[in-house]
Amino acid sequence: MSSSFATAVSLEYLIIIHKESNGIIYFLSAPGIEVDPSFLDGFKRAVEFDEIEMPGAEGDISQATYKGKFAVVRSGKFEFVVIIINKTPDRFTREALHSFGIKFSSRWARELKVLYSDLNGDVSVFKQKTSMAGNVDDLVEECFHLSVAMPHKLGMPSFKMKGFQKTIWSIAEELARGKQYVLLGELLSAAREKTGKQESAIAAEIFGLIQKAAIIPLKMEELQKIL
């Protein structure tokens, strides 16, 4: 899980584009990311006018930059799956995208094939939960763990901190001061800037604090009180 942490907090949008129509058939923004219609419209036009090179064969993955962010695209049989992230993609990013693409193509193969015939273009099918596999939102969480990007609160550690772990904790306390929560993406960025350590080392320490319940995801009712 710690290896996918950086991807979870850097992902801003996930977009699925149907190859036949070039239409967006599924879209999800990460927690804390406000939807920017102009960004999405511009990205869709860039794809339509071949300003962004899309991967060819099924299973291929390509990478491009768009308005200062990175677009990583996987080609499926009927669709392109795109993730927009705010950091340079690494191996774990590509692995998460590849896993999502395989599972999505498999679970919704029939719907993708008949979307513009039997289903009359009704994309709500991807939001409908099934008894066996849930919906696409559930698959996004399974592969990208976006719940990590939700606000977290600081607990009362029952263990003694030292070294780098204590440094990360001090930065988390500073970020949480006055607002009762911390965003792990902000914690990762702040720790990287203040310590100069590798992102993977910082992510491992943050994940360790989560495992020890020193950093705790906020429940929905808690979020509603403070946000």
N, C-alpha and C positions, 0 to 999 in steps of 0.2 A: 504493500500500500504506500509506503514512503516513497517508492520510486515513481509513482504516478501522482504524487502530491503536487509537484510543480506544474504538471499539465492541468490538473483540476483547477488550480487557482489562476492560471493564465488564460484559460479558455473563455472567450467572450460570446461567441455565437456558434451554433451548429445549424447548418442549412442543408437540406436535401433537395436537389434539383432533378426533375424528371427529364431524361434525355430526349424523349420524343417531343415534348412541348416546350422545353426550356423553362418550365414554370417551377416555382418553389412549392413543393408539396408538403414540406415540414420545416418548421423553424423553432428554435429555442434559444433564448438568451440566458446567460449564466446569472446566478444570484448577484444582485447589486449592479447589473449592467442594464442601463436604460436603453430601450429599443430606439435606434436611430433609423427612421424610414429612409432618409436620404442616403445613408451608408449602404443599406440593403438594396435599394433601387439602383444605386451606382454600381454595386458589385454585380447585380444581375445583368445590367447593360454591358459591363466589361466582359462578362462571360459570353453574352450573345454576339458581341462584336470581336470575339477572339483576342481581346486585349489581355486576357488571362488564359494561359495554355492549360487545357484540361488533359488529364491522363488518357491514354488510348485504350489498351486492352483491359478487360475485366481483372480487377485486383491490383492494377498499377496505381501508384501514388505519385503525385506531383506537388510542387511547392512554388508559391509566388508571393510577392509582397503587394499589398493594396492599402493605400493611405496610411502608411506607417505600421501596418500590422501584417502578420503572416497568415496566408491562406494555404491550408494543406488539404488536398483533394484526393479522394479515392474513387476510382471508377468501379461501379457495379454493372450488372447486366442491363438494368433499365434506368439507373440513377447515378448521379454523382453525390457523394457525401463530402461536405465541406466543413472544416472547422476553422474559425478565425481566432487566432491567439495573439497575445501581446508580447511573446518572447520567441527567440529562435527555436524552432521545433527540434526535439531530440529523438532518440530511439524510442523512448517510452511514449512520446506523443504519437509517433507513427504506429506503434504496436496497438495502442488504444483505438486509434482510428481504424486500423485493419480489422481488429476484433469486432468493433461495432459494425463495420461494413459487411462482414461475413454474416453475422447474426441477423442484421436487418434484412439483407437480401434473401436469406433463408426463411425467416419467419413470415415475411410479407411478400413472398414471391408471387403468389396468385394476385394479390391486390395491385402490385406494381404492373403486372402483365395486363390486367383488364381495367386499369384505372380510368382510361379515357374511352372505354367501350361499355362494359357491363356496369361500371360504377359511375359513369357520367362525370368523371373528374371530381368526385366527392372525396376530398383529402381528409375529412373528419375521421375516416376509417383508421388513420394512424394514431388518433387520440383515444380510440375506443379500447377499453381494457378487455383482454381475453382471459379465460380461466386458467389457461396454460402458461401464457408468457407475458401477461400485462400489456401495456401499450409502449409506444416508442419512447415516451418520457422515462419509463421504467428502465428501458434498455440503455438510455443515455446515462442514467445513474449507475447502472451495473458496470458500464465500460469506462466512464469518465469520473465517477464519484464527485459530482458537482456539489453535493451536500457539504463537502469540505469547504467550499467557498462561502457558506452561510456564516453569519456572525457567531462568534464563540465568546464565552465568558471565562474569566479566570477563576479557578477553584482555589481550595486551600490545601496546598501540597502537604502530604504527610511524610515526605522524605526530604533529605538534605540535598540541596543542589550545589554543584561546584563546577568550576571550569566553564567550558563553552555553553553548557546547558544553563548555567546561572546567568550568563550574558544574554542568551535568548529570552529568558524569563524576565529580566530587567527591561528589555526592549518592549516585550509584550505588556508589562505593567505601565510603561510610559505611554504606549499607544491607547491603552484602555482607560487611562485616567480621564475622568470627567464624562465619559460616555458609556461606561459599564460593559463594553464589549470590545472585541478586536476582530478585524478581518485578517484571515491568515495570509491572504495575498499581500496585504500591506505589511504584515509582520515579516514575511519572506523578503520583500523589497528593502525594508528598513534594516534588517539584519545584514543583508548583502552589502548595503551601502556603508553601514557602521563598522562591520567586522572585516570586510574584504574576503570572507570565506566563500568556498564553492557553494553553489545553490544546493547541490545534493547533500552536503554536510549539514546545511541549515535545515533543509527539509527533514532530514533524519532526526534532528533534535526536536523540531516542532512535533513531528509524529510521535516521538517518544513521550513528550509531555501530554499529548492527547491520550496515548495508551495508559498513562498513569493518572488520568483524570485531573491533571493540573490545568488543562485547557479543555473546556467542555462545550459542545454545540448547544446553542440556545434552543429551547422549545418554542413552538409557535406562539403560545400564550405569553411567554417572556419577551419575545420579539415585539409583539403588539404593544407591550407596555413601555418599551424604551425607544422604539423607532418612530 
